[in-house]
Amino acid sequence: MTTPTAGTATEAQTRAWRPTFSGPEIGFLTIVPLGWAVVLLFHGAPDGADVYGSLRDEASRYLTVHLVSLVFLGLMGAALYLLLRDLPGRAAQISRLAILPFVVFYVAGDAIAGVATGALVEHANDLPASERAGTADAVQALWDDFITGDLLLGLGAASWIVAALAAAVAYARAGAPIAVTVLLALSALVFWHTPPIGPVGLVCFAAAVVLVAGRWPPRRTVATP
């Protein structure tokens, strides 16, 4: 009689796992991504060469969208963690580990590139026309800064991509329908949260949850003689 290895046992546990979410949990898992998708439809796309000029007429909306998004970023991290709850396997573990850096770095980057930029634009709008140039330069410098504009958001985006793709692999190994795997993989598009890309990724996440809520039949096993 042979004793199964730890790896074999883990694979068996993964194949035997089935999602068990309550009604309120399914509601949370769908409302969070869909709610953020709606918010991001109002995001706008600043001109990187003239940030103040492209935002001065929509500064309040831009600031509001990013303030609300800070909340949704944390909620999306919680949603993905809940979706992976109790799911065994290395892919699920990798996905769970990637959630924390996603929330930390993306929130930090969005707070600067979104909230701080929007606040500076609003401040410049309140100044006399003759005094706006200096603040407009500060807005541009903040936007162009490597740490605030590229590094933090880049690390956050990379972490979400890893988390989403690893979640897709984890569900595939658990025997989920191919549509769940594909939709979770497409939810990696959330890394670029401006519309239409970000909202599409969020809708894919919500659609995957709806399919997961329906569960799936166990894999058939063929008896060996």
C-alpha positions in Angstrom: 0.0 0.0 0.0 1.4 3.4 -1.0 1.0 6.6 1.0 0.0 9.6 -1.0 2.5 12.5 -1.0 1.6 15.9 0.3 1.4 17.3 -3.2 -1.0 14.5 -4.3 -3.2 15.1 -1.2 -3.4 18.8 -2.0 -4.4 18.2 -5.6 -7.1 15.9 -4.4 -8.4 18.4 -1.9 -8.4 21.1 -4.7 -10.4 18.8 -7.0 -12.9 18.0 -4.3 -13.4 21.6 -3.2 -16.7 23.3 -4.0 -17.6 26.9 -3.4 -20.0 27.6 -0.5 -21.0 31.2 -0.3 -24.1 32.6 1.5 -26.6 35.0 -0.2 -25.1 38.1 1.4 -21.6 37.0 0.4 -22.6 36.6 -3.2 -24.3 40.0 -3.1 -21.0 41.5 -1.8 -19.0 39.7 -4.4 -21.1 41.1 -7.2 -22.1 44.5 -6.0 -18.5 45.6 -5.2 -17.1 45.1 -8.7 -20.3 46.4 -10.5 -20.5 49.4 -8.2 -16.8 50.3 -8.9 -17.4 49.8 -12.6 -20.2 52.4 -12.5 -17.9 54.9 -10.6 -15.1 54.4 -13.1 -17.3 55.3 -16.0 -17.0 58.9 -14.8 -13.2 58.7 -14.4 -12.1 60.7 -17.5 -8.7 60.5 -19.2 -6.3 63.4 -18.4 -3.9 64.5 -21.1 -0.5 63.5 -19.8 1.2 66.5 -21.5 -1.2 69.0 -20.0 -2.8 67.6 -16.9 -4.1 70.8 -15.4 -5.5 72.0 -18.7 -7.3 68.7 -19.3 -8.7 68.5 -15.7 -9.5 72.1 -14.8 -13.1 71.8 -16.0 -13.8 68.4 -14.4 -11.6 68.6 -11.3 -14.4 68.0 -8.8 -15.6 64.9 -10.7 -12.1 63.6 -11.0 -11.4 64.1 -7.3 -14.7 62.5 -6.3 -14.1 59.4 -8.5 -10.7 58.8 -6.9 -11.9 59.3 -3.3 -14.6 56.7 -3.9 -12.2 54.5 -5.7 -9.9 54.3 -2.6 -12.8 52.6 -0.8 -13.5 50.3 -3.7 -9.9 49.3 -4.0 -9.9 47.9 -0.5 -13.3 46.3 -1.1 -12.0 44.6 -4.2 -9.1 43.1 -2.3 -11.6 41.8 0.3 -13.8 40.4 -2.5 -11.0 38.5 -4.2 -9.9 37.1 -0.8 -13.5 36.0 -0.1 -13.7 34.3 -3.5 -10.6 32.3 -2.7 -11.7 31.5 0.9 -10.8 27.9 1.8 -9.7 27.1 -1.7 -6.6 24.9 -1.4 -3.6 24.8 -3.7 -0.5 26.8 -4.5 -2.3 29.1 -7.1 -4.9 30.1 -4.6 -2.2 30.9 -2.0 -0.2 33.0 -4.5 -3.4 34.9 -5.4 -4.2 35.6 -1.7 -0.6 36.8 -1.1 -0.8 39.2 -4.0 -3.9 40.9 -2.7 -2.1 42.9 0.1 0.5 44.5 -2.2 -2.2 45.3 -4.7 -4.3 47.2 -2.1 -1.3 48.9 -0.5 0.5 50.1 -3.6 -2.5 50.8 -5.7 -4.2 52.8 -3.0 -1.0 54.8 -2.4 -0.5 55.5 -6.1 -4.2 56.4 -6.7 -4.2 58.6 -3.7 -1.4 60.7 -5.2 -2.1 60.5 -8.9 -5.9 60.8 -8.3 -6.8 62.5 -5.1 -3.7 64.8 -4.7 -3.7 65.7 -8.4 -7.4 66.5 -8.3 -7.1 68.6 -5.1 -4.2 70.6 -6.6 -6.2 71.3 -9.8 -9.1 72.5 -7.7 -6.7 74.7 -5.7 -5.4 76.2 -9.0 -8.9 76.9 -10.2 -9.5 79.0 -7.0 -6.4 81.1 -7.6 -6.4 84.3 -9.7 -5.5 83.6 -13.3 -2.1 85.3 -12.9 -1.1 82.9 -10.1 -2.2 79.6 -11.6 0.9 78.8 -13.7 3.0 77.8 -10.6 0.3 75.4 -9.3 -0.3 74.0 -12.8 3.4 73.2 -13.0 3.2 71.5 -9.6 0.3 69.4 -10.9 2.3 68.4 -13.9 5.4 67.6 -11.8 3.3 65.4 -9.5 1.8 63.6 -12.4 5.2 63.0 -14.1 7.1 61.9 -11.0 8.4 58.3 -11.4 7.6 57.2 -7.9 4.1 58.6 -7.7 3.1 58.2 -11.3 4.7 54.9 -12.3 6.3 52.9 -9.5 3.4 52.8 -7.0 0.7 52.2 -9.5 2.9 49.8 -11.5 3.5 47.6 -8.4 -0.2 47.7 -7.5 -1.2 46.8 -11.1 1.3 44.0 -11.3 0.0 42.6 -8.0 -3.6 42.6 -9.2 -2.6 40.9 -12.5 -0.8 38.1 -10.5 -3.8 37.8 -8.1 -6.4 37.6 -10.9 -4.5 35.1 -13.0 -3.5 32.9 -10.1 -7.2 32.9 -9.0 -8.2 31.8 -12.5 -5.7 29.0 -12.3 -6.9 28.0 -8.9 -10.5 27.7 -10.0 -9.5 25.8 -13.1 -7.7 23.3 -10.9 -10.8 23.0 -8.7 -12.8 21.9 -11.8 -14.7 25.1 -12.4 -16.3 25.6 -15.8 -14.0 27.1 -18.4 -16.1 30.3 -18.4 -15.2 31.0 -14.8 -11.5 30.6 -15.5 -11.7 32.9 -18.6 -13.7 35.6 -16.8 -11.4 35.6 -13.8 -8.4 35.9 -16.1 -10.1 38.8 -17.9 -10.6 40.5 -14.6 -6.9 41.2 -14.6 -7.9 44.1 -16.9 -8.8 46.0 -13.7 -5.1 46.9 -13.5 -5.9 49.7 -16.0 -8.8 51.1 -14.2 -9.8 53.9 -16.7 -12.8 53.2 -18.9 -13.6 51.2 -20.8 -10.8 48.7 -19.8 -11.3 48.8 -16.0 -15.1 48.5 -16.0 -14.9 45.6 -18.5 -12.5 43.8 -16.1 -14.8 44.4 -13.2 -17.9 43.2 -15.1 -15.9 40.0 -15.9 -15.2 39.5 -12.2 -18.9 39.9 -11.3 -19.9 37.5 -14.1 -17.4 34.9 -12.8 -19.0 35.2 -9.3 -22.5 34.6 -10.8 -21.2 31.4 -12.4 -19.4 30.3 -9.2 -22.6 30.9 -7.3 -24.3 28.3 -9.4 -21.5 25.9 -8.5 -20.7 23.0 -10.8 -21.2 19.2 -10.9 -18.3 17.1 -9.6 -15.9 15.6 -12.1 -16.8 12.1 -13.1 -14.3 9.4 -12.2 -13.7 6.3 -14.2 -13.4 3.1 -12.2 -10.3 1.1 -12.9 -10.6 -2.7 -12.9 
